[in-house]
Amino acid sequence: MRFLVLVGLLFVSSWSYAQISGHVYGMENGKKTPLIGASVHWKGTEISTQTDSTGVYTIAKPQGVNYLVVQFIGYSSEAKSILSRTGMVDFTLSEDGGVLSETEVIGKSNATSVDLKSAQLTFKLDKKELRKAACCNLSESFETNASLDVNYADAVSGTKQIEMLGQAGKFALIQRENVPYARGINASLGFHFIPGPFVESIQLTKGLSSVINGFESLTGQINVEFEKPDGDTDFFFNAYGNQGSRVEGNVGFSTPLSENIATTLLVHYSDIPIAQDNNGDGFADMPTDNLFNIFNKYRYFINDEWGGQIGFNYTVDERNGGQLEDIYDGVQPWIFQQKNERLEVFGKNGFAPTNHQHRSLGLIYNFSQQSQKSIYGLRQLEAQQQSAYFNAIFQDHLGSEEHKIKTGVSYHFDRISEKLDSIGGGNLYNQTRDESVPGFFAEYSFEPSLLFTFVGGVRVDYHNLFGWFVTPRAYVKYMPAEETTFRLGGGRGQRTANILTETQSSLASSRNMQVNTLDPISPEIGWNAGFSFAQIFAWSGWKGTFTTDVFYTWFEQKLITDYDGIPNAFALYYTKGSESISFLTQLDVSPVEALDVRLAYKYLHAVDAFASGKLTAYQIPSHRAFLNAGYAFPMGFTLDATLNWFGERRLPGTNSLPETFGVVNSSPSYFTLNSQLNKSFKGGWEVYIGAENLLDFRVENPIVGAQNPWGPNFDTQQVYGPIFGRMFYLGVNYVL
Amino acid sequence: MKNIFILCLGLFTVNSAFGQDANTVNPMDTTFLVNGVCEMCQNTIETSLQIDGVESAFWNVETKELKVSFDASAVSFDEIQKAVLDSGYDTEFQTAAEEDYEKVHECCKYREPHIVEQHK
């Protein structure tokens, strides 16, 4: 005789309203103080309010929205899951730690989110996003991001290069935990040496970044945060294998050593023992690869005010490719080999006086040594780099919280040598340089409210070879409403070109290198300006973000690699006037809770100032489109698929190769499809299976003149897409 | 944090069967939402309803629905809800008091987005 009564409904009727209220406190000197005027809103909606003069908020509760977000300038945002229609929930915000702070990810529902606080257009990619493409290093981490593209540099070395805003990756600043990482001779390989499973999150900034981080970035900044000690014992393990015979293992371990010291140890080993030739041209589609990477970091607190971290990273890598020896019996095979060894010691110290909450001092230092030895056929390249880096950043408020200043001094030292020899012949190029660059910088931010931010920064550096130079940068963020953001920014960037290591893929050809410049050691100087618009929307259960941005880059001086000027050669020289326009529009929607869809279109117009005039830059497709969908099924299954479309692009060197080699001026457009299925189990296990290049698209003749690599028409620069066909992979993750 | 999280998942198994009272006079069923993230939450929520008049209580971690069978002549809905709130868990109608939410185990702080994420 049991009957169901909708007690709940009756109960609800006694509440004629649905609202949540509570206190918002800020943590200051270990004391809670009420925050007045803190912004409170339901995530993904326009329903918002502010705390009153006693730090109390009251907000209506809409149906179906469960995350309440509280923000206050100078403090980390905080979100809470609130299911109830009525009641009191208090928030206690902690201070935004400045330079040494860890990234906060609000609400965590979107794997890639635009950082609303930042005056620059910054995308945060968290673990959920990074898991969408499981293999293997940092270059794959951007597979589900349209802002950045990864291409093969040539058809033999397996080296991947990134493109951002229509320019090579060397114009972006690539940092690991706010320390410059992929610079100098490491510029083209830095991505290869960052194993995906080490990465905790990535912040990708389009356009110029803060002057605090140096003068080098021009098209963007990629900051990679590794797994870090968080005060508890953590352990993770990852194993991966694919059809290309790649096997990989990653292990991470974090533990406190004492009350004030904690450590993280990350180890990576990967091996591609067998070189495969699926297209029958006698060359390995991918080189064999043997990579070992160990990263160890210690975090310590000296007292309440001083803390820091220190660590080291050692990487050793060897790749072998080119012609498979057994095929060319009796003839000397054309081989590729590259060995890299890198050791780095780094540290950070932070000082945050307890009696001045807004004031802090950050000290960052880094020493690295890298050697690289490559063989391309009969040419051998040797490069060495010793670097030291120091950056001190002082941060304070000017009078009130609205005005902030960051200022400091920095020092860079680089000793870089590059040498190219002909095996059995003579020396072709030999340069060693010391760069010593002290500088100082100041950045002022004006944040009268959450809705408006102005950041203006300038740095002045003295370069021992190029003299004094000034780097100005400024950004404005304006939000007419909480869901709508406009950003505008621009400024200057400069870096020193390393003509051999940066263009070494050109050596995978029969072309001679011609250095058509009196001074091969010169700065590349560019200016960049950008505008972006982001709109968060929610209608009828659909939540999403619409982003569109336009960036323009112009070079006062840029190193050009010209494959078409001189027959059988590639020429290197500096010119003025290279430029690129990048336009990206992207829609991220969640039609239902479990489904995330991203649709993007990118237009690139990149022109390089060749000796023969301004012509379309090599290997930059004018049109690019992208569709990514991820669905979370019940029972811990997630399925993710990415469809890429690449438009035509100009191929290098077509003028100087005979037509009999079937050389065309531009690549055809093509599609690729990648997909991955993850299944997570209770207890921390996760298994994934996936396929790259499911449509099995291959570049038909990635190597021109593959039959006769010692002849005059051997070229590997024409590769514009995948060489290896469809590739399945399988992996397992375990997290304690 | 994560080792406690394992504890959350592993140590506590479903216990929804409570003693049957043969003399229930006015048997009723009710279902309402209670926020929570894991099986340890389930244990706390269900244990909080080991009160006179409640025959059985079952909370589903996936749907967050709490199903209670009770004797309406012995216990009221308000008392049932109060027992859940006192254990530190928000119901769909009312949030738990801050001091009660404080008592909830670190790995079960269901209001915190990162805890929610960990249990997904």
Interface residues (C-beta under 8 A of the other chain):
Chain A: M1 R2 F3 L4 V5 L6 V7 G8 F11 V12 W15 I20 Y67 A79 K80 S81 I82 L83 S84 R85 T86 G87 M88 V89 D90 I106 G107 K108 D230 G231 D232 T233 D234 K682 G683 G684 V735 L736
Chain B: M1 K2 N3 I4 I6 L9 G10 P27 M28 D29 T30 T31 F32 L33 V34 N35 K64 S69 A72 F77 D78 Q81 D90 T91 E92 F93 Q94 T95 A96 A97 E98 Y110 R111 E112 P113 H114 V116 E117
